Amino acid sequence: MIAKTRSKKIEMVHYQYSGNEHDVIAGIGLVNLRWHNLTTVGSIPIDYRIYDKDSDGKTKNTHFSEMLALAKKRGIIPEAVVMDAWYSSLDNLKSIRSHGWVWVTTLRKDRILTITNN
């Protein structure tokens, strides 16, 4: 989220939760996909989307899935897809697996898991 707490009226500014502020504030939603390499280059942005459901009808999870599909099409082969709990829905985890990738995330404490040997 790009905070816009001092703005009077800007398109795409909505009240939404900010992880930095740990509160709901006015801002522009941003979903980004980054390549991170611990040994050499650090973090490189490879895709981003403005989250504005009012204008495009897409959820953050839709943007996430579309960015992963485009990364796959571009030939990106990650060691793992790392994300926060917001993106750890079953549909997103299945999407990552469908690309042949593994994922690393945190899960909400009320999440029910079924462990399989696939």
PyMOL CGO cylinders between C-alpha atoms (Angstrom):
from pymol import cmd
from pymol.cgo import CYLINDER

trace = [
    CYLINDER, 0.00, 0.00, 0.00, 1.14, 3.49, -0.85, 0.3, 1, 1, 1, 1, 1, 1,
    CYLINDER, 1.14, 3.49, -0.85, -0.11, 5.66, 2.01, 0.3, 1, 1, 1, 1, 1, 1,
    CYLINDER, -0.11, 5.66, 2.01, -2.06, 8.75, 0.99, 0.3, 1, 1, 1, 1, 1, 1,
    CYLINDER, -2.06, 8.75, 0.99, -3.20, 9.88, 4.42, 0.3, 1, 1, 1, 1, 1, 1,
    CYLINDER, -3.20, 9.88, 4.42, -2.87, 13.61, 3.70, 0.3, 1, 1, 1, 1, 1, 1,
    CYLINDER, -2.87, 13.61, 3.70, -4.67, 13.57, 0.36, 0.3, 1, 1, 1, 1, 1, 1,
    CYLINDER, -4.67, 13.57, 0.36, -8.11, 15.12, 0.04, 0.3, 1, 1, 1, 1, 1, 1,
    CYLINDER, -8.11, 15.12, 0.04, -9.40, 13.17, -2.98, 0.3, 1, 1, 1, 1, 1, 1,
    CYLINDER, -9.40, 13.17, -2.98, -7.33, 11.06, -5.39, 0.3, 1, 1, 1, 1, 1, 1,
    CYLINDER, -7.33, 11.06, -5.39, -8.64, 8.34, -7.67, 0.3, 1, 1, 1, 1, 1, 1,
    CYLINDER, -8.64, 8.34, -7.67, -7.86, 4.80, -6.51, 0.3, 1, 1, 1, 1, 1, 1,
    CYLINDER, -7.86, 4.80, -6.51, -7.37, 5.88, -2.89, 0.3, 1, 1, 1, 1, 1, 1,
    CYLINDER, -7.37, 5.88, -2.89, -9.38, 3.66, -0.58, 0.3, 1, 1, 1, 1, 1, 1,
    CYLINDER, -9.38, 3.66, -0.58, -9.32, 2.88, 3.10, 0.3, 1, 1, 1, 1, 1, 1,
    CYLINDER, -9.32, 2.88, 3.10, -7.50, -0.42, 3.53, 0.3, 1, 1, 1, 1, 1, 1,
    CYLINDER, -7.50, -0.42, 3.53, -5.28, -2.23, 5.99, 0.3, 1, 1, 1, 1, 1, 1,
    CYLINDER, -5.28, -2.23, 5.99, -1.62, -1.20, 6.07, 0.3, 1, 1, 1, 1, 1, 1,
    CYLINDER, -1.62, -1.20, 6.07, 0.90, -3.70, 7.41, 0.3, 1, 1, 1, 1, 1, 1,
    CYLINDER, 0.90, -3.70, 7.41, 3.32, -0.85, 8.12, 0.3, 1, 1, 1, 1, 1, 1,
    CYLINDER, 3.32, -0.85, 8.12, 0.80, 1.11, 10.14, 0.3, 1, 1, 1, 1, 1, 1,
    CYLINDER, 0.80, 1.11, 10.14, -1.05, -1.93, 11.56, 0.3, 1, 1, 1, 1, 1, 1,
    CYLINDER, -1.05, -1.93, 11.56, -4.25, 0.00, 10.93, 0.3, 1, 1, 1, 1, 1, 1,
    CYLINDER, -4.25, 0.00, 10.93, -6.74, 0.92, 8.23, 0.3, 1, 1, 1, 1, 1, 1,
    CYLINDER, -6.74, 0.92, 8.23, -5.59, 4.06, 6.39, 0.3, 1, 1, 1, 1, 1, 1,
    CYLINDER, -5.59, 4.06, 6.39, -6.17, 5.85, 3.08, 0.3, 1, 1, 1, 1, 1, 1,
    CYLINDER, -6.17, 5.85, 3.08, -3.87, 4.59, 0.36, 0.3, 1, 1, 1, 1, 1, 1,
    CYLINDER, -3.87, 4.59, 0.36, -3.37, 3.09, -3.08, 0.3, 1, 1, 1, 1, 1, 1,
    CYLINDER, -3.37, 3.09, -3.08, -3.23, -0.71, -3.12, 0.3, 1, 1, 1, 1, 1, 1,
    CYLINDER, -3.23, -0.71, -3.12, -0.12, -2.18, -4.74, 0.3, 1, 1, 1, 1, 1, 1,
    CYLINDER, -0.12, -2.18, -4.74, 0.55, -5.88, -5.36, 0.3, 1, 1, 1, 1, 1, 1,
    CYLINDER, 0.55, -5.88, -5.36, 4.11, -6.62, -6.38, 0.3, 1, 1, 1, 1, 1, 1,
    CYLINDER, 4.11, -6.62, -6.38, 6.16, -9.61, -7.42, 0.3, 1, 1, 1, 1, 1, 1,
    CYLINDER, 6.16, -9.61, -7.42, 9.89, -9.54, -6.73, 0.3, 1, 1, 1, 1, 1, 1,
    CYLINDER, 9.89, -9.54, -6.73, 12.82, -11.81, -7.49, 0.3, 1, 1, 1, 1, 1, 1,
    CYLINDER, 12.82, -11.81, -7.49, 15.06, -12.11, -4.45, 0.3, 1, 1, 1, 1, 1, 1,
    CYLINDER, 15.06, -12.11, -4.45, 18.55, -13.54, -4.50, 0.3, 1, 1, 1, 1, 1, 1,
    CYLINDER, 18.55, -13.54, -4.50, 20.30, -13.80, -1.15, 0.3, 1, 1, 1, 1, 1, 1,
    CYLINDER, 20.30, -13.80, -1.15, 23.81, -14.16, -2.56, 0.3, 1, 1, 1, 1, 1, 1,
    CYLINDER, 23.81, -14.16, -2.56, 24.17, -11.55, -5.30, 0.3, 1, 1, 1, 1, 1, 1,
    CYLINDER, 24.17, -11.55, -5.30, 21.58, -9.03, -6.45, 0.3, 1, 1, 1, 1, 1, 1,
    CYLINDER, 21.58, -9.03, -6.45, 19.13, -8.63, -3.59, 0.3, 1, 1, 1, 1, 1, 1,
    CYLINDER, 19.13, -8.63, -3.59, 15.56, -7.87, -4.62, 0.3, 1, 1, 1, 1, 1, 1,
    CYLINDER, 15.56, -7.87, -4.62, 14.44, -7.00, -8.16, 0.3, 1, 1, 1, 1, 1, 1,
    CYLINDER, 14.44, -7.00, -8.16, 10.85, -6.06, -8.96, 0.3, 1, 1, 1, 1, 1, 1,
    CYLINDER, 10.85, -6.06, -8.96, 9.56, -8.14, -11.88, 0.3, 1, 1, 1, 1, 1, 1,
    CYLINDER, 9.56, -8.14, -11.88, 5.87, -7.21, -11.90, 0.3, 1, 1, 1, 1, 1, 1,
    CYLINDER, 5.87, -7.21, -11.90, 3.36, -5.04, -10.07, 0.3, 1, 1, 1, 1, 1, 1,
    CYLINDER, 3.36, -5.04, -10.07, -0.33, -4.25, -10.20, 0.3, 1, 1, 1, 1, 1, 1,
    CYLINDER, -0.33, -4.25, -10.20, -2.39, -1.42, -8.82, 0.3, 1, 1, 1, 1, 1, 1,
    CYLINDER, -2.39, -1.42, -8.82, -5.16, -2.92, -6.71, 0.3, 1, 1, 1, 1, 1, 1,
    CYLINDER, -5.16, -2.92, -6.71, -8.34, -1.00, -7.48, 0.3, 1, 1, 1, 1, 1, 1,
    CYLINDER, -8.34, -1.00, -7.48, -11.26, -3.43, -7.53, 0.3, 1, 1, 1, 1, 1, 1,
    CYLINDER, -11.26, -3.43, -7.53, -13.65, -0.59, -8.41, 0.3, 1, 1, 1, 1, 1, 1,
    CYLINDER, -13.65, -0.59, -8.41, -11.96, -0.04, -11.79, 0.3, 1, 1, 1, 1, 1, 1,
    CYLINDER, -11.96, -0.04, -11.79, -10.98, -3.57, -12.89, 0.3, 1, 1, 1, 1, 1, 1,
    CYLINDER, -10.98, -3.57, -12.89, -13.03, -5.90, -10.69, 0.3, 1, 1, 1, 1, 1, 1,
    CYLINDER, -13.03, -5.90, -10.69, -9.95, -7.94, -9.72, 0.3, 1, 1, 1, 1, 1, 1,
    CYLINDER, -9.95, -7.94, -9.72, -9.03, -9.05, -6.22, 0.3, 1, 1, 1, 1, 1, 1,
    CYLINDER, -9.03, -9.05, -6.22, -5.50, -9.06, -4.83, 0.3, 1, 1, 1, 1, 1, 1,
    CYLINDER, -5.50, -9.06, -4.83, -5.53, -12.84, -5.24, 0.3, 1, 1, 1, 1, 1, 1,
    CYLINDER, -5.53, -12.84, -5.24, -6.48, -12.53, -8.92, 0.3, 1, 1, 1, 1, 1, 1,
    CYLINDER, -6.48, -12.53, -8.92, -3.58, -10.15, -9.49, 0.3, 1, 1, 1, 1, 1, 1,
    CYLINDER, -3.58, -10.15, -9.49, -1.28, -12.54, -7.61, 0.3, 1, 1, 1, 1, 1, 1,
    CYLINDER, -1.28, -12.54, -7.61, -2.31, -15.51, -9.75, 0.3, 1, 1, 1, 1, 1, 1,
    CYLINDER, -2.31, -15.51, -9.75, -1.98, -13.55, -12.99, 0.3, 1, 1, 1, 1, 1, 1,
    CYLINDER, -1.98, -13.55, -12.99, 1.49, -12.31, -12.05, 0.3, 1, 1, 1, 1, 1, 1,
    CYLINDER, 1.49, -12.31, -12.05, 2.64, -15.87, -11.28, 0.3, 1, 1, 1, 1, 1, 1,
    CYLINDER, 2.64, -15.87, -11.28, 1.31, -17.12, -14.63, 0.3, 1, 1, 1, 1, 1, 1,
    CYLINDER, 1.31, -17.12, -14.63, 3.12, -14.31, -16.45, 0.3, 1, 1, 1, 1, 1, 1,
    CYLINDER, 3.12, -14.31, -16.45, 6.34, -15.03, -14.54, 0.3, 1, 1, 1, 1, 1, 1,
    CYLINDER, 6.34, -15.03, -14.54, 6.10, -18.68, -15.62, 0.3, 1, 1, 1, 1, 1, 1,
    CYLINDER, 6.10, -18.68, -15.62, 5.50, -17.60, -19.24, 0.3, 1, 1, 1, 1, 1, 1,
    CYLINDER, 5.50, -17.60, -19.24, 8.59, -15.35, -19.04, 0.3, 1, 1, 1, 1, 1, 1,
    CYLINDER, 8.59, -15.35, -19.04, 10.67, -18.36, -18.00, 0.3, 1, 1, 1, 1, 1, 1,
    CYLINDER, 10.67, -18.36, -18.00, 11.24, -17.44, -14.38, 0.3, 1, 1, 1, 1, 1, 1,
    CYLINDER, 11.24, -17.44, -14.38, 12.06, -20.52, -12.29, 0.3, 1, 1, 1, 1, 1, 1,
    CYLINDER, 12.06, -20.52, -12.29, 12.07, -19.70, -8.58, 0.3, 1, 1, 1, 1, 1, 1,
    CYLINDER, 12.07, -19.70, -8.58, 13.48, -21.95, -5.87, 0.3, 1, 1, 1, 1, 1, 1,
    CYLINDER, 13.48, -21.95, -5.87, 10.31, -21.08, -3.96, 0.3, 1, 1, 1, 1, 1, 1,
    CYLINDER, 10.31, -21.08, -3.96, 7.44, -18.62, -4.01, 0.3, 1, 1, 1, 1, 1, 1,
    CYLINDER, 7.44, -18.62, -4.01, 7.51, -16.79, -0.67, 0.3, 1, 1, 1, 1, 1, 1,
    CYLINDER, 7.51, -16.79, -0.67, 4.46, -14.80, 0.40, 0.3, 1, 1, 1, 1, 1, 1,
    CYLINDER, 4.46, -14.80, 0.40, 2.62, -13.57, 3.47, 0.3, 1, 1, 1, 1, 1, 1,
    CYLINDER, 2.62, -13.57, 3.47, -0.48, -15.20, 4.88, 0.3, 1, 1, 1, 1, 1, 1,
    CYLINDER, -0.48, -15.20, 4.88, -2.80, -12.93, 2.88, 0.3, 1, 1, 1, 1, 1, 1,
    CYLINDER, -2.80, -12.93, 2.88, -1.94, -14.93, -0.27, 0.3, 1, 1, 1, 1, 1, 1,
    CYLINDER, -1.94, -14.93, -0.27, -1.98, -18.41, 1.31, 0.3, 1, 1, 1, 1, 1, 1,
    CYLINDER, -1.98, -18.41, 1.31, -5.45, -19.37, 0.11, 0.3, 1, 1, 1, 1, 1, 1,
    CYLINDER, -5.45, -19.37, 0.11, -5.93, -22.90, -1.18, 0.3, 1, 1, 1, 1, 1, 1,
    CYLINDER, -5.93, -22.90, -1.18, -6.50, -21.61, -4.73, 0.3, 1, 1, 1, 1, 1, 1,
    CYLINDER, -6.50, -21.61, -4.73, -3.22, -19.67, -4.66, 0.3, 1, 1, 1, 1, 1, 1,
    CYLINDER, -3.22, -19.67, -4.66, -1.27, -22.62, -3.25, 0.3, 1, 1, 1, 1, 1, 1,
    CYLINDER, -1.27, -22.62, -3.25, -2.72, -24.89, -5.95, 0.3, 1, 1, 1, 1, 1, 1,
    CYLINDER, -2.72, -24.89, -5.95, -1.85, -22.30, -8.59, 0.3, 1, 1, 1, 1, 1, 1,
    CYLINDER, -1.85, -22.30, -8.59, 1.76, -22.25, -7.45, 0.3, 1, 1, 1, 1, 1, 1,
    CYLINDER, 1.76, -22.25, -7.45, 1.89, -26.04, -7.44, 0.3, 1, 1, 1, 1, 1, 1,
    CYLINDER, 1.89, -26.04, -7.44, 0.40, -26.15, -10.97, 0.3, 1, 1, 1, 1, 1, 1,
    CYLINDER, 0.40, -26.15, -10.97, 3.48, -24.23, -12.16, 0.3, 1, 1, 1, 1, 1, 1,
    CYLINDER, 3.48, -24.23, -12.16, 5.70, -26.91, -10.63, 0.3, 1, 1, 1, 1, 1, 1,
    CYLINDER, 5.70, -26.91, -10.63, 6.95, -24.57, -7.91, 0.3, 1, 1, 1, 1, 1, 1,
    CYLINDER, 6.95, -24.57, -7.91, 7.06, -24.88, -4.13, 0.3, 1, 1, 1, 1, 1, 1,
    CYLINDER, 7.06, -24.88, -4.13, 5.79, -22.26, -1.72, 0.3, 1, 1, 1, 1, 1, 1,
    CYLINDER, 5.79, -22.26, -1.72, 6.78, -20.85, 1.66, 0.3, 1, 1, 1, 1, 1, 1,
    CYLINDER, 6.78, -20.85, 1.66, 4.30, -18.85, 3.70, 0.3, 1, 1, 1, 1, 1, 1,
    CYLINDER, 4.30, -18.85, 3.70, 2.83, -18.32, 7.11, 0.3, 1, 1, 1, 1, 1, 1,
    CYLINDER, 2.83, -18.32, 7.11, -0.63, -19.68, 7.78, 0.3, 1, 1, 1, 1, 1, 1,
    CYLINDER, -0.63, -19.68, 7.78, -3.35, -18.25, 9.94, 0.3, 1, 1, 1, 1, 1, 1,
    CYLINDER, -3.35, -18.25, 9.94, -3.70, -20.09, 13.26, 0.3, 1, 1, 1, 1, 1, 1,
    CYLINDER, -3.70, -20.09, 13.26, -7.25, -21.20, 12.40, 0.3, 1, 1, 1, 1, 1, 1,
    CYLINDER, -7.25, -21.20, 12.40, -6.19, -22.83, 9.10, 0.3, 1, 1, 1, 1, 1, 1,
    CYLINDER, -6.19, -22.83, 9.10, -7.07, -26.54, 8.75, 0.3, 1, 1, 1, 1, 1, 1,
    CYLINDER, -7.07, -26.54, 8.75, -4.49, -28.62, 6.88, 0.3, 1, 1, 1, 1, 1, 1,
    CYLINDER, -4.49, -28.62, 6.88, -4.64, -31.96, 5.15, 0.3, 1, 1, 1, 1, 1, 1,
    CYLINDER, -4.64, -31.96, 5.15, -1.20, -33.44, 4.60, 0.3, 1, 1, 1, 1, 1, 1,
    CYLINDER, -1.20, -33.44, 4.60, -0.79, -35.66, 1.55, 0.3, 1, 1, 1, 1, 1, 1,
    CYLINDER, -0.79, -35.66, 1.55, 2.18, -37.32, -0.11, 0.3, 1, 1, 1, 1, 1, 1,
    CYLINDER, 2.18, -37.32, -0.11, 1.93, -35.85, -3.62, 0.3, 1, 1, 1, 1, 1, 1,
]
cmd.load_cgo(trace, "trace")
